[in-house]
Amino acid sequence: MKKRLNSSQRNYIIIGLCMILVIMGVGYAAFSSQLKISGTSNIASNFLVKITDIQSKVLNGNASDAEAPTHTDTTATFKTNLVSPGDSMQYDITVINEGDIDAVLNSIQVNTGNNDAILFETYGINEGDALLKGATDVLTVIVRYDSSVTRQPENTESTITVTLDYGQSSGTAVPGGAVTLLGGQSVDVVDSGDGLYADEYEFGRYIYRGQNPNNYITFNGETWRIIAKETDGTYKIIRNDVLPNRAFDEANHRSTENNSYCQNPGYGCGVYAAVEGIFSSPSGSQSGTITEDSSIKIYLNDDYYVNNINETAKEQMTSHSFNIGAVEYLNENGAEADSIEKNIAGEKMYQWTGNVGLANASDILRASTNSLCTSATTSFNDTDACNSNYLLDSGSTSSLSYWVINATSRESGGGSSNAWYGYVDDSYMAVSIFSAYLSTSAPRPVVFLKSDTTLSGSGTKENPFEIIA
């Protein structure tokens, strides 16, 4: 049950106190107007609900930031120039509950100035929404210069004040209507079935899970899938179809002289890219140098990226870090022996930054809605544990086999010439281990889209997300 608290126990958030000044030319035919917007958001908080970020984006026309938006724990400030009718700006203000008590939005009040030429819109946070401990919400404010204006308005000022009145929940709040922004669109965040989830392993990250979530996106003139909206706002996407089979690392591509981590170069090496210093497995059972890139990394970045990704798509991408550390196969199965947390920690031990990579082993594990999918070891030993998983869906083909970016290691030692891969056939659906030199598995490219990407569409196979900016 929710309990409305007295004023000393409430958290008031004032989002956007905007003073708008319109300076017009003489006559509509010579319209050279400049709309100046300044806004301030304030929080008076005593239980750790606070502002953590504000981002602006031009939606239309020649709008621009007069000054870069800034924020503190209790304020968010923005100043904007809108040049002519039809111009618009968007502000995304992130609110976080860093307390140890769930919060609920008791009320939201929106007051706007009396100026017909200036239009305001708010969405993303609604009355009655829960803000669970550790969770975030995003309030979006759009300021628009009415495109139907045909004469100079006499009133040159307007204001907007949005007040969010948060109160502590007397029990555990139940999420209701939770959403996040995906390419400027509000997308529901679910806690069961196919859809977009808050990533339980990385705070502030959102991932798609289930057999067939609505995460289709057109990129490079092809069908891809959105894996995640990352904590930095970028979008991790994977090609829906694999490329032709090739080895992860061709036989004798890297010698032991320069790559002492791998002792059998004839069988390839499972590390995606060169690293500084010593590359080690999570348990320390294996370690050595990796000073040369895998053959699949060279192919994806020197051939595929250059020759098979068009110029428009290259502009939509951003170079990004990929976690290439080893995921360890443990000697014992079960949650007590291995976990997705351990797998992620192993992946994050080493990074490579570049244009094109592969999926992480943990991406595949996290995409499953099967509660039995608890680790890479579990998936290897139980071929049904990680089903209900779009990343382990062979589609119209009889089987699917593709490399992931993480090296394989074993708790007992050995396995450095292997890499993890996702495999599906009539009787097998799992993250498993394969010799890196074999060419019976395929690359399935992964790239990152820029954080300011704007999308249209609904993400279904019939109406995929389209990149419009």
Secondary structure, 3 states (H helix, E strand, C coil): CECCCCHHHCEEEEEEEEEEEEECCCCHHHCCCEEEEEEEEEEECCCCEEEEEEEEEEEECCCEEEEEEEECCCEEEEEEEECCCCCEEEEEEEEEECCCCCEEEEEEEEEECCCCCEEEEEECCCCCCEECCCCEEEEEEEEEECCCCCCCCCCCEECEEEEEEEEEECCCCCCCCCEEEECCEEEEECCCCCEEEECCCCCCCEEEEECCCCCEEEECCEEEEEEEECCCCCEEEEECCCCCCCCCCCCCCCCCCCCCCCCCHHHCCCCCCCCCCEEECCCCCCEEECCCCCHHHHHHHHHHHHHHCCHHHHHHECCEEEECCCEEECCCCCCCCCCHHHHHHHHCCCEEEECCECCCHHHHHHHCCCCCCCCHHHHHHCCCCCCCEHHHCCCCCCCEEEEEEEEEEECCCCCCCEEEEEEEECCEEEEEEEECCCCCCECCCEEEECCCCCEECCCCCCCCEEECC
